[in-house]
Amino acid sequence: MGKNFLKFEYLLLFAVFTIATCGLVYELVAGTLASYLLGDSVKQFSFIIGVYLFSMGVGSYFSKFLTKNLLNTFVEIEILVGLIGGLSSVFLFLLFESVYSFQLLLYFLVFVTGCLVGLEIPLLMNILKDKIEFRDLVSNVFTFDYIGALLASVLFPLFLVPKLGIMGTSLFFGMINISIAIALCFLLKKELKKVYFLKSKAIVSILILLTVFIFSDKILAYSEGKLYGENIIYTNTTAYQRIVLTHNKSDYRLYLNNNLQFSSADEYRYHEALVHPAMSMAKKVDNVLILGGGDGLAAREILKYKEVKKITLVDLDEGMTRMFKTNAILRGFNQNSLNNPKVTVYNKDAYIWSKNCTEKFDVVIIDFPDPSNYSLGKLYSLNFYATVQKSLNPDAVVVIQTTSPYFAPKSFWCINKTVMQVFPQVDAYHAYVPSFGEWGYTIAINSFGSTFNTVNRKVDSLRFYNYQFEKFNYFSEDMLSKNIEINRLDNQILVRYFDEEWGKLQ
């Protein structure tokens, strides 16, 4: 009797651990997938967490109405959670381009999954309440619950997404959920009613998930083919982003988290305008720093200047830089710049790396993704630019990509105004890139004396930039904005501007 009781207790407490782990994974999958497809990871994760916690509360409330066959009901819910949670990412990927209101579908699936998970813990406590002292019951249940949540939160970014991908992760944990149900059916068959019926449902459900898991790569390729409308030739999921390379006739396009990063047809316009004004104005270009720019395209442009002795490139995502070091097509675009002996790559957070940097640079090229969330917004903050300035030689030149002055004038001038608080001379300019429209930059000189029309050096191999800076820094009225705040770490106003302006275009 004692051994059977311990087996029963430990089985159900292990189920608590599994519920917490799987439940949090489903929540993280939904948030990550939403940020991939909809952008603004902070807002998406905030909404997902809010809906998920609310739905767990709803599930917990309705659990009090479940009073009969509690163990059977628990197993049924475990199967249902595994099936819905496991298949949720598949549905979302496949239906992103098809349904009228994708966000409604997303939050509905999150709500249903949360309700089912919310039902499980109270059910377990009711099952165990007559077998374990209340104090021990609450302590044990919540201990296993929190340990499971910790395990999920650690494994998700470090192992699950890089190894299994978003779709594979949800399917894998769906199978874990149902495996627990199957184990309970075999180990507690005397306590369960209609156990053969439960076994059949659980086995059929896990076979469905296993089949979809086996074909998940093909399903993902099909859904991304619909999403991008182009021939996908390479995909990779890193710890930080989903990378997709497409090919259409002579045009290759790179997408990061569903956002176009560059088109091979016109990226030269963007990168020539980013790099060459600063390289031509600087008094020296011996030592150059690139923050971001993991594709190596800015490095390609810098290497055109023979005077350059050293380039330091800091990009967070090792998966990105490795891809542009090894992939033959991508090495063709950057002319193998990341393997050049002059280039040293550090896969670090640029914010932290800059704080610890003791080296001095002549030119700094800042080529971060747009400030679509708070983790990126800090890289456009007053504090960050003050940190970068400490790593500059006198007369050094800094240039920053600053999104579109036409589509997002508030965002553009917010960055410009923020930079003006740090550097003695600051100007703004823009260039037309067909894939993106008018695109903007802010340039700063770390001293007085030099002018933005100074040309200290040129290269002859450019296709777009002509070293006539005065032709690039005129802004028409529809690209101006007034009453703009400075972007500080404690307000992150830039992210709000960016979300407001680009959100109108979606």
ABEGO torsion letter per residue (X at the ends): XAAAAAAAAAAAAAAAAAAAAAAAAAAAAAAAAAAAAAEGAAAAAAAAAAAAAAAAAAAAAAAAABABGAAAAAAAAAAAAAAAAAAAAAAAAAAAAABABAAAAAAAAAAAAAAAAAAAAAAAAAAAAAABBAAAAAAAAAAAAAAAAAAAAAAAAAAAAAAAEAAAAAAAAAAAAAAAAAAAAAAAAAABBGAAAAAAAAAAAAAAAAAAAAAAAAAAAAAAAAAAGBBBABBBBBAABBBBBBBBEABBBBBBGGBBABBAAAAAAAAAAAAAAAAAABABAABBBBBEGAAGAAAAAAAABAABABBBBBBABAAAAAAAAABAAAAAAAGGAAABAABBBBBBBAAAAAAABABBBABBBBBBBBBABAAAAAAABAAAAAAAAAABBBGBBBBBBAEBAAABAAAAAAAAAAAAAABABBBBBBBBBAAAEBBBBBBBBABBGBBAABBABBBAABAABAGBAAAAABBBAAABBBGBBBBBAAAGAAAAAAAAAAAAAX
